[in-house]
Amino acid sequence: MTRVRRGYIARRRRTKIRLFASTFRGAHSRLTRTTTQQKMRALVSTHRDRGRRKRDFRRLWITRINAVTRENRVSYSYSRLIHDLYKRQLLLNRKIPAQIAISNRNCLYMISNEIIK
């Protein structure tokens, strides 16, 4: 039986996977089979955590706004502030008031006082 010379396609695929997994530790960056498994796992994690990151930031912004509004008045809360914003048709997403709450609290107090009136 004659010898079959294999092409470079499989080697190119493996080197591409190795380059992806070059920062992994131990066998996860060296062995081909574990490298492919870790690559699949990493891609699944990034896909899942993209949505999770959005949730985490929204929770952070809500916490910041709530902390600053409760600091000003004990009876006023985050939910009342957002409700009053919608009633006044001031469509602000939660990121902007959270940044205002960190950088300039007095500005957020002024916004909440204007909404109440």
C-alpha positions in Angstrom: 0.0 0.0 0.0 1.4 3.4 -0.9 2.0 6.1 1.6 -0.6 8.9 1.7 0.8 12.4 2.3 -1.7 14.3 4.4 -2.3 17.9 3.7 -1.9 20.9 6.1 -5.6 21.5 6.8 -5.8 19.6 10.0 -2.6 21.2 11.3 -3.9 24.6 10.4 -7.1 23.9 12.3 -5.2 22.8 15.4 -2.8 25.8 15.3 -5.8 28.1 15.1 -7.3 26.5 18.2 -4.0 26.6 19.9 -3.7 30.3 19.3 -7.1 30.8 20.8 -6.2 28.8 23.9 -2.6 30.1 24.2 -3.5 32.0 27.4 -5.1 29.0 29.1 -3.1 27.2 31.8 -1.5 23.7 31.7 -2.9 21.0 29.4 -5.8 23.3 28.4 -3.3 25.2 26.2 -1.2 22.2 25.0 -3.3 19.1 24.3 -5.5 19.3 21.3 -8.5 17.5 22.7 -8.7 19.5 25.9 -8.0 22.7 24.0 -11.0 22.2 21.8 -13.2 21.4 24.8 -11.9 24.5 26.7 -12.5 26.6 23.6 -16.1 25.5 23.4 -16.6 26.1 27.1 -15.0 29.6 26.8 -17.3 30.5 24.0 -20.4 29.3 25.8 -19.3 31.4 28.9 -18.8 34.6 26.9 -22.2 34.2 25.2 -23.9 33.6 28.5 -22.1 36.4 30.4 -22.8 39.0 27.8 -26.4 39.0 28.9 -25.4 38.7 32.6 -23.2 41.7 32.3 -26.1 43.8 31.2 -28.1 42.6 34.2 -25.3 43.2 36.6 -24.8 46.8 35.5 -28.5 47.5 35.7 -28.5 46.2 39.3 -25.5 48.4 40.1 -27.2 51.5 38.6 -30.4 50.8 40.5 -28.5 50.4 43.8 -26.6 53.7 43.3 -29.8 55.7 42.5 -31.6 54.1 45.4 -28.8 54.9 47.9 -28.6 58.6 46.9 -32.4 59.1 46.9 -32.8 57.5 50.3 -30.0 59.5 51.7 -31.8 62.7 50.9 -35.2 61.8 52.2 -36.2 58.7 54.2 -39.6 58.3 52.6 -38.5 58.8 49.0 -37.3 55.6 47.2 -35.9 54.5 43.9 -39.3 53.1 42.8 -41.1 56.3 43.5 -38.4 58.3 41.6 -38.7 56.1 38.5 -42.5 56.2 38.7 -42.5 60.0 38.9 -40.0 60.1 36.0 -42.4 58.1 33.8 -45.4 60.2 34.9 -43.5 63.3 33.9 -42.5 61.6 30.6 -38.8 62.1 31.3 -37.4 59.0 29.6 -34.0 58.6 31.3 -32.4 55.2 31.4 -30.9 54.1 34.7 -27.3 54.7 33.6 -27.6 58.5 33.4 -29.1 59.1 36.9 -26.6 56.7 38.3 -23.7 58.7 36.8 -25.3 61.9 38.1 -25.7 60.3 41.5 -21.9 59.5 41.7 -20.5 62.7 40.1 -23.0 65.4 41.4 -25.5 64.4 44.1 -27.0 67.9 44.3 -28.0 67.7 40.6 -29.9 64.4 41.3 -31.6 66.1 44.3 -32.6 69.0 42.1 -34.1 66.6 39.5 -36.1 64.7 42.2 -37.4 67.9 43.7 -38.5 69.2 40.3 -40.3 65.9 39.7 -42.2 66.0 43.0 -43.6 69.5 42.4 
